[in-house]
């Protein structure tokens, strides 16, 4: 039966209340879809919408997803491992027997900074370096750092959300520490301090890679 017969209850705001596609009260309504972000080579799961109603039991679909991601048609969650960086315009749709609702959002896929290999970041005497890099670690993530100083001592400092997570101290050798970036890290800073003893030296920050 299409529509609603007053006094007999049934679905409200229905286009199709008849089996096999009865609705649970109304067509889905997706009130908003917030932007999402992820990183190349890092798997994840994201909701296809932010707020809405009448979405229980809906069938989900999406267009414009970043390569490597797909949507679960039953739950509305997007998951997978993105493989191509870029800004993608994604439209997610929830549908039931009463109708459908869609919303569009930006899905930003970036290259995870800790997968990048840096060229020589140090060099002549008195040359300090500060690198502001962003990452979004929903779970704790180890990074490997290859750092070298010689002749006299230098220092490597790594911060996560403003908190110091690694301090090499004043060293005069090559170090390759494994540094744990805490869950929830959204801003990281790598500081190379040349000449922490106040003398001339040459140093390199060779690479930062993910575990």
Protein Blocks (a to p, Z undefined) as FASTA:
>chain_A
ZZjdehkgpaehiablcdfbbcfhiacddfbacdddddehiacdddfbfbdchkgopacd
dehiaehiacdfknopacdjdfbecddddddddddfkbccdddddddddddfklpccddf
bdcehiacddddddddfbacddddddddehiacdddddeehiafbdebjadbdddddddd
dehiabdcddddehklopacddddfbdcdZZ
